Amino acid sequence: MVSEHAAQVLVASNRGPVSYSLRDDGSLDSKRGGGGLVSGLSAVEDKLWVCAALSDGDREAVRRGRSEPGVRMLDIDAEVHADAYNGIANSVLWFVHHMLYQTPVEPVFDAEFRRRWASYEAYNRAFAEALAEEAGEGAAVLVQDYHLSLVPGMLRELRPDLRIGHFTHTPWAPVDYFRLLPDDIGEQLLRGILGADRAAFLTRRWADAFIGCCTEILGGTGRTRIGAHGLGADAEFLRRRSHEADVDAWMETLREQIGEGRRTIVRVDRTELSKNIVRGLHAFRALLEEHPEWRERVVHVAFAYPSRQDLAVYRDYTAEVERVAHTINAEYGTDGWTPVLLRLDDDFARSLAAYRLADVALVNPIRDGMNLVAKEVPVVSDDGCALVLSREAGAYEELGEDAVVVNPYDVSATAAALHEALTMDDDERAARTKRLAAASTSLPPQQWFLDQLDALRTE
Ligand code: F6P
């Protein structure tokens, strides 16, 4: 049944714009999230955001009927959600699209995988049913990411009148790698997305990889249109936010911790396996080894915020980041100089302060849908910042020309790129930063979202 207050624009994503936690006294605290989709959607009125309850606080909020206007949180059974989110989306689909498997021993597709896959289907079905219920006649529904690959196909069957879009925020795997998946599962994923009128990606490269999979495996993309929309940084927000008092205070603190007159190589990531933080540390170590003139004169500021800590492989990776950072500090550090300033707690104001003072930004992912850090640093940089950028990041398509580009697996070449970036002439660095900032902000989040909505409605 279609609800009375049927929405005309709907967005569906696993993580919603708000989260709840239970206070000690039993009351609920709500927190609003950030990110490209949240800012992108702020341009649209009269929309409904359908998302999953992710925590006990969220589930309690749903049970108490504590909903924010414009948000519908789905209370999907916690075990079904964990199997779908951790067991399939983050452990299988994320690994396939970022090409993270150690193939001699993984992946293994067995009965346990099939059990989890059934949960992934159930979780996608819960979204499709909620969207079918909430959408007004002919409404536009924008389904987000690898968590919800099956939703477009399921929703199309329930509501053929809708305009359905799907957007992938990750890279897309090349066909030979995608074929690691069991044949029927690969086909189901592709057909799920092809249930949309339009499937969109962050870059042409990922869109082409998707088309390649569809062509090889299914013989084509059918009637689904394919697009690319390169999400940009939100210049207005970043410039304002990065000059607030808490960021200024962090600049002072960081300057003290770095030490007078030293250069800084900054990286800021969620600690995901695809971010390549460990090789980044090895490259910094190689820099100190091959260019001893940098000892005492440079600090690697590495902020590695927690992500997906329910998964053992993520916890192990975080531990490895810490271990390597400590080894470098033990080996090279002196009384007045700590070579690696590693922080594992999430602090947005501190990240902005690091962006402002960075001489070099290191963005070296193995593979990344876009990477907004590469786009944010040039926008807020105080005095210009050289960007060392992986050619496997989506951002490379727009920023490659003015960055120092690296193969993310090549530690020696990354060390050489850090040296090149550190020694870049001031004028050259300032000119490149200016061009990088312009390219980074050419498609702000609101326009990025409106373009997709437009294309879905009119093409
Ligand atoms: O960065 C890619 C991405 O898929 C984002 O689109 C999405 O917000 C995020 O990863 C998912 O992360 P999480 O598992 O923390 O919700």
Residues whose N, C-alpha, C, O or C-beta is under 5 A from the ligand:
A	BS01	F6P	R15 D145 H169 T170
